[in-house]
Amino acid sequence: MLTACAGAEQSGAFTPKRDPGYSAQAEMEYGDGQKAALELTRCADSLWEATFSEPASLAGVVLTFDGDAVSASYKGLAFTVPKSALGAKNMLLYVTETLDNAAAAEQLVCTQQEDGTWVNSGECAGGAYTLTFADSGEPLIFDLPSQPLKLTFTSYTVTAEPAATTSPAETAVAETTTAAETAAAENTTENNEGASN
């Protein structure tokens, strides 16, 4: 699946990181000058956790995104999402949806920038966004001007590697080998039966 491309310089197909699990430190600017620092963790497809360290009103709060359902906890105790976190919760839904879609895409149509980064553009429930990747595939910036929202990633740590895939050629070799081994076993059995007779 290819998604739409952002502007100007050199467009092309780009393969982002597709790790099923990772965590990233991030700085978020949103709404009317609000800011937050958090660790965003992808536990699985459509399952995310956001652990806040700043501001003080959110420090220690963990928001869990499971599809469209969002729950909150603090030091292991579950509670209703606090009013102070409602804005961040709504903004992060746009982020997690977009990152899940990027991980599901085999390639994205992007514009390569002069600094070597790649920019993909698209539409989410919150409006038009740009998603910037490092050349190595990690997400760097999610920008959603209509909200406004800007999430800048400052680290990326893999917690679950993509499952190993078997190419069609490898599968064909395995099937051929199995067929040959089966035929050899049948011949051995027939020879043994003939010898005993």
C-alpha positions in Angstrom: 0.0 0.0 0.0 1.3 3.4 -1.0 0.0 6.6 0.7 0.1 10.1 -0.6 3.3 12.1 -0.9 4.3 15.5 0.5 5.6 18.2 -1.7 8.7 19.2 -3.5 12.1 17.7 -3.7 12.6 14.1 -4.7 9.7 11.7 -4.4 10.0 8.0 -4.1 8.9 4.8 -2.3 10.2 4.6 1.3 10.1 1.7 3.7 9.6 2.8 7.3 10.4 0.8 10.4 7.7 -1.9 10.8 8.6 -3.1 14.3 5.5 -4.6 16.0 6.8 -3.3 19.3 8.9 -0.2 20.2 9.2 2.7 22.6 10.1 6.3 21.9 10.7 9.3 24.0 8.8 12.3 22.6 8.0 15.9 23.2 4.5 17.1 22.3 3.3 20.6 21.6 -0.5 20.9 21.2 -3.5 23.1 21.6 -3.1 26.6 23.0 0.6 26.4 23.8 0.4 23.2 25.9 3.5 21.0 26.1 4.1 17.5 27.4 7.0 15.0 27.6 6.2 11.3 27.4 7.3 7.8 26.4 5.1 6.4 23.7 5.2 2.6 23.5 3.7 0.4 20.8 2.9 -2.9 22.5 1.1 -4.3 19.4 -1.0 -3.2 16.5 -3.6 -0.8 17.8 -2.3 -1.2 21.4 -0.2 1.7 22.8 0.8 3.2 26.1 1.8 6.8 26.7 3.6 7.5 30.0 4.0 11.2 30.9 6.9 12.7 32.7 5.9 16.4 32.2 4.0 18.6 33.0 3.6 18.1 36.7 -0.1 17.7 36.4 0.4 14.6 34.1 3.7 13.2 35.5 3.2 9.5 36.2 -0.1 9.2 34.3 -0.2 6.3 31.8 -2.8 6.4 29.0 -3.5 3.0 27.4 -4.9 3.1 23.8 -6.6 -0.2 22.8 -8.2 0.5 19.5 -10.7 3.3 20.1 -10.8 2.6 23.9 -8.6 4.7 26.2 -8.0 4.0 29.9 -5.8 5.8 32.4 -3.7 4.7 35.4 -1.3 6.2 38.0 1.1 4.0 39.9 -0.8 0.9 38.9 -4.3 2.3 39.9 -6.8 2.6 37.2 -9.1 5.7 37.0 -11.1 7.8 34.6 -9.0 9.8 32.2 -8.3 13.1 34.1 -9.5 16.4 32.6 -5.9 17.6 32.4 -5.1 14.6 30.1 -8.1 14.9 27.8 -6.4 17.1 25.3 -3.3 15.0 25.1 -5.5 11.8 24.8 -7.3 13.1 21.8 -4.1 14.2 20.1 -2.4 10.9 20.7 -5.2 9.0 19.1 -4.3 10.8 15.8 -0.6 9.9 16.3 -1.2 6.2 17.1 -3.6 5.8 14.3 -1.1 7.2 11.8 1.8 5.2 13.1 -0.2 2.0 12.9 -1.1 2.7 9.3 2.5 3.5 8.5 3.6 0.2 10.1 1.0 -1.7 8.1 2.2 -0.2 4.7 4.8 -2.1 2.8 6.0 1.2 1.4 5.1 4.9 1.7 5.3 7.5 -1.0 7.6 10.2 0.5 9.6 13.2 -0.4 13.3 13.0 0.4 14.6 16.2 2.0 18.0 17.8 1.6 18.9 16.6 5.2 18.2 13.0 4.2 14.9 12.7 6.0 11.7 11.5 4.3 8.3 13.2 4.6 5.0 11.4 4.1 1.7 13.3 4.0 -1.8 12.0 4.5 -5.2 12.5 6.2 -6.3 11.3 9.6 -9.4 11.9 11.6 -7.9 15.2 12.8 -7.0 16.6 9.3 -4.0 16.7 7.0 -0.7 15.6 8.6 3.0 15.2 7.7 5.1 12.3 9.1 8.8 12.7 8.9 11.2 9.7 9.1 14.9 9.3 9.5 16.6 7.7 6.5 16.9 4.5 8.7 13.1 4.3 9.0 12.4 5.6 12.5 9.7 8.2 12.9 11.0 11.7 13.8 8.1 14.2 13.7 4.3 14.0 13.5 2.8 17.4 12.5 -0.9 18.0 12.4 -1.3 21.8 11.9 -5.1 22.0 12.0 -5.2 21.0 15.7 -2.4 22.2 16.2 -0.2 19.2 17.2 3.5 18.5 16.8 5.1 15.4 18.3 8.9 15.2 18.1 10.6 11.8 18.8 13.9 12.0 20.5 14.7 8.2 20.7 13.6 4.9 19.3 14.0 1.5 21.0 12.8 -1.8 19.5 11.0 -4.0 21.9 9.7 -6.6 19.5 11.3 -7.5 16.1 9.2 -8.2 13.0 8.4 -11.9 12.5 10.9 -13.6 10.1 9.3 -14.2 6.7 10.1 -17.0 4.3 10.5 -16.1 0.6 8.7 -18.1 -2.1 12.1 -19.5 -3.3 12.9 -20.8 0.1 9.5 -22.3 0.4 9.9 -24.0 -3.0 13.3 -25.4 -2.0 11.9 -26.7 1.3 9.0 -28.4 -0.5 11.3 -30.0 -3.1 13.6 -31.3 -0.4 10.7 -32.7 1.5 9.3 -34.4 -1.6 12.8 -35.9 -2.3 13.1 -37.2 1.2 9.7 -38.8 1.1 10.5 -40.6 -2.2 13.8 -41.8 -0.8 12.1 -43.1 2.3 9.5 -45.0 0.2 12.2 -46.6 -2.0 14.1 -47.7 1.1 10.9 -49.3 2.5 10.2 -51.1 -0.7 13.8 -52.4 -1.0 13.7 -53.7 2.6 10.4 -55.5 2.0 11.8 -57.0 -1.2 14.9 -58.2 0.6 12.8 -59.8 3.4 10.8 -61.7 0.8 
